[in-house]
Every structure is written in structure tokens, then in C-alpha cells.
Amino acid sequence: MSNVKKEKFAEIVEQYKQAKSIQNGIVDVQDLAGWALDQGLYKPNMRDEIQLVASTFSRYFREEHRIDAKGRSYRAKHAVRESVNGKQLTLWADLDDPNVSEEHFRKAFSQRRQQIVGDCVQLKTDVDVCNDKKGSDIPLSLNFEDDVAETEYLRDNPDTAA
């Protein structure tokens, strides 16, 4: 997003907060979007509409789960982001499609892992900044081994769940 567009969005958010008398700083993005459209402050263009439809398909792909022979729910479709001729593409493939190479899934899993790492780094920064600004001591553990083991155990042993 360009700096000009970021500034425009920031202005719209401030106008919204004033119009709605928001005192606690918490913004409902759905209400904000509806308000901005109603006020004529934001008009989607064709690129926005294409992005909206692409995002809807991506959400559909992300949410498509199947059950394997062992009873495990798995995500059926996986994305790889690639730059082709300077254009960023998101290429989805079905795990059950025999025509899709293993390499696509290696890239997809690697990129997804990097997204998780990036999210963790950003989360740690956000918690550290919050602790500094608020004088708080919100703890954050980034070791997920126990969480993953517990979730897998409960998935594989549903009768033991509390």
C-alpha cells in the first residue's frame, strides 16, 4: 500500500472515530468499512474488486479440509507465492491432485512456516512495545512444542478431552 493511500486510510479512520464518538480507541472494521462507503470516503476500484474476489477464493481454498485414512483433518489446498515478471502471484494446488509436484508443497510448507515465524517475531515485538508503553509485564512464550503435542494428543484421543 502506498504512503498516500495509508495517509488517506488514517484520515478516514480518524473521521470515523470522531463521527462515532469512539473514546476507547477500539474500531469495528466492518462498521468502519460500511461507514466509509456510505460517506463516499472510499470507492473501490476494479483492482479492489478483483482483490476481494481473489481473497474470497483464497479463503475458500484455506478453509477446505478433508479427513485422511487415519481420521486426521488436513488442509486440502496449499499456496505458493511467486514473483513472475515482476508480478506477485499466489498459486494454489490440491494436496490430493496427483499432477501437482511435491516441490509445490515443499515451497508451500516452507513459506507457511516463514509466515508463522514472521508472525511470532511481530507478536514478540508488539508484546515488548506494549509492556514498555503500559509498564506491564505481559508474558509471551514462543516455544510451541508442548502446545502442538497436547493438541495432537487431544486430536488423536478425543475421549480423554475434559
C-alpha positions as CSV (number, residue, x, y, z in Angstrom):
1,M,0.0,0.0,0.0
2,S,1.4,3.4,-1.0
3,N,2.1,6.1,1.7
4,V,-0.6,8.3,0.1
5,K,-3.2,5.5,0.4
6,K,-2.1,4.8,4.0
7,E,-2.5,8.5,4.9
8,K,-6.0,8.6,3.3
9,F,-7.0,5.5,5.3
10,A,-5.6,7.0,8.5
11,E,-7.7,10.2,7.9
12,I,-10.8,8.1,7.2
13,V,-10.2,6.2,10.5
14,E,-9.9,9.4,12.5
15,Q,-13.1,10.8,10.8
16,Y,-14.9,7.6,11.7
17,K,-13.8,7.7,15.3
18,Q,-14.9,11.3,15.6
19,A,-18.3,10.6,13.9
20,K,-19.0,7.6,16.0
21,S,-17.7,9.3,19.2
22,I,-15.3,6.4,19.9
23,Q,-13.5,7.1,23.1
24,N,-11.8,3.7,23.8
25,G,-9.9,3.6,20.5
26,I,-11.4,0.3,19.5
27,V,-12.6,0.1,15.9
28,D,-15.0,-2.4,14.3
29,V,-13.6,-2.8,10.8
30,Q,-16.9,-4.0,9.3
31,D,-18.7,-0.9,10.7
32,L,-15.8,1.3,9.6
33,A,-15.9,-0.1,6.0
34,G,-19.7,0.4,5.8
35,W,-19.4,3.9,7.1
36,A,-16.6,4.9,4.7
37,L,-18.6,3.6,1.8
38,D,-21.8,5.3,2.9
39,Q,-20.0,8.6,3.4
40,G,-18.4,8.3,0.0
41,L,-14.9,8.4,1.5
42,Y,-13.8,5.2,-0.1
43,K,-14.8,4.0,-3.5
44,P,-13.4,0.5,-4.5
45,N,-11.9,0.3,-8.0
46,M,-11.8,-2.7,-10.3
47,R,-8.4,-3.8,-8.8
48,D,-10.0,-3.7,-5.3
49,E,-12.9,-5.8,-6.6
50,I,-10.6,-8.3,-8.2
51,Q,-8.6,-8.5,-4.9
52,L,-11.9,-9.0,-3.0
53,V,-12.9,-11.9,-5.2
54,A,-9.4,-13.4,-5.1
55,S,-9.4,-13.1,-1.3
56,T,-12.7,-14.9,-1.2
57,F,-11.4,-17.7,-3.3
58,S,-8.2,-17.9,-1.2
59,R,-10.3,-18.1,2.0
60,Y,-12.4,-20.9,0.4
61,F,-9.1,-22.7,-0.5
62,R,-7.7,-22.2,3.0
63,E,-10.8,-23.5,4.7
64,E,-11.2,-26.6,2.6
65,H,-10.4,-29.5,4.9
66,R,-10.6,-33.3,4.4
67,I,-10.2,-36.3,6.6
68,D,-7.4,-38.8,5.8
69,A,-7.5,-42.6,6.3
70,K,-6.2,-42.1,9.9
71,G,-9.0,-39.7,10.8
72,R,-6.9,-36.5,10.7
73,S,-8.4,-33.3,9.3
74,Y,-6.0,-31.7,6.9
75,R,-6.0,-28.6,4.7
76,A,-6.6,-29.7,1.1
77,K,-5.2,-26.8,-0.8
78,H,-1.8,-25.0,-0.3
79,A,-0.5,-21.8,-1.7
80,V,2.9,-20.8,-3.0
81,R,3.7,-17.1,-3.6
82,E,5.9,-16.5,-6.6
83,S,7.0,-13.4,-8.5
84,V,6.7,-13.8,-12.2
85,N,7.7,-10.9,-14.5
86,G,7.6,-8.6,-11.5
87,K,4.0,-9.6,-10.6
88,Q,3.3,-11.3,-7.3
89,L,1.2,-14.5,-7.8
90,T,-0.4,-16.8,-5.4
91,L,-0.6,-20.3,-6.8
92,W,-2.9,-22.8,-5.1
93,A,-2.8,-26.6,-5.5
94,D,-4.7,-29.5,-4.1
95,L,-2.8,-32.0,-1.9
96,D,-4.8,-34.8,-3.5
97,D,-4.1,-33.8,-7.1
98,P,-1.6,-36.4,-8.4
99,N,-0.4,-33.9,-11.1
100,V,1.0,-31.5,-8.6
101,S,4.6,-31.9,-7.8
102,E,6.0,-32.5,-4.3
103,E,8.1,-29.4,-4.9
104,H,5.0,-27.2,-4.8
105,F,4.1,-28.5,-1.3
106,R,7.7,-28.2,-0.1
107,K,7.6,-24.5,-1.1
108,A,4.1,-24.0,0.4
109,F,5.0,-25.5,3.7
110,S,8.3,-23.6,3.9
111,Q,6.6,-20.3,3.1
112,R,3.8,-21.0,5.6
113,R,6.5,-21.8,8.2
114,Q,8.2,-18.5,7.4
115,Q,4.8,-16.7,7.8
116,I,4.5,-18.3,11.3
117,V,8.0,-17.2,12.2
118,G,7.3,-13.7,11.0
119,D,4.0,-13.6,13.0
120,C,5.9,-14.7,16.1
121,V,8.6,-12.1,15.7
122,Q,5.9,-9.4,15.2
123,L,3.9,-10.7,18.2
124,K,7.0,-10.6,20.4
125,T,7.8,-7.0,19.2
126,D,4.2,-6.0,19.9
127,V,4.2,-7.5,23.4
128,D,7.6,-5.9,24.2
129,V,6.3,-2.5,23.0
130,C,3.1,-2.9,24.9
131,N,5.0,-3.8,28.1
132,D,7.3,-0.8,27.6
133,K,4.4,1.7,26.9
134,K,2.0,0.4,29.5
135,G,4.6,-0.5,32.2
136,S,3.1,-4.0,32.1
137,D,4.7,-7.5,32.1
138,I,2.6,-9.5,29.7
139,P,4.4,-12.8,29.4
140,L,4.9,-14.5,26.0
141,S,6.2,-18.0,25.3
142,L,7.3,-18.8,21.8
143,N,8.0,-22.5,22.5
144,F,5.1,-24.3,20.9
145,E,6.3,-27.9,21.4
146,D,4.0,-28.6,24.3
147,D,1.1,-26.9,22.7
148,V,1.5,-28.9,19.5
149,A,2.0,-32.2,21.4
150,E,-1.1,-31.5,23.6
151,T,-3.3,-30.6,20.6
152,E,-2.2,-33.7,18.7
153,Y,-2.8,-35.9,21.7
154,L,-6.3,-34.5,22.1
155,R,-7.0,-34.8,18.4
156,D,-5.9,-38.5,18.5
157,N,-7.6,-39.3,21.8
158,P,-10.9,-37.4,21.8
159,D,-12.3,-39.5,24.7
160,T,-9.7,-38.1,27.1
161,A,-10.6,-34.4,26.4
162,A,-12.0,-32.7,29.5
